[in-house]
Amino acid sequence: MTRIKRGYIARRRRTKIRLFASSFRGAHSRLTRTITQQKIRALVSAHRDRGRQKRNFRRLWITRINAVIRDRGVSYSYSRLIHDLYKKQLLLNRKILAQIAISNRNCLYMISNEIIK
């Protein structure tokens, strides 16, 4: 019986996996079984860190807003600012408030003064 060479489908699948792992180092970019393990690990990490990135940015925005607000006066805090924003029904999210706090502090002070009145 003659030897049967396998078809191109398996090779095509492996090359597709190798393209995903081409930037990995060592055996993680060369050995098929290791590549599949690393691919699963990379996708799990990417999925987990997308949520973590949102969390970290929200923490950063809150810290920036709080720093600028407390710089103005010790009596006013971040939590009171956000509470007053909701009471006045001003729809400004934390990202926009942080950008205002960095670029134009006077504008943030004006917003907080309007809320207090």
Buried (B, 14 or more C-beta within 10 A) or exposed (E): EEEEEEEEEEEEEEEEEBEBBEEBEEEBBEBBEBBBEBBEEBEEEEEEEEEEEEEEEBEEBBEBBBEBBEEEEEEBEBEBBBEBBEEEEEEEEBEEBBEBBBEEBEEBBEBBEEBEE
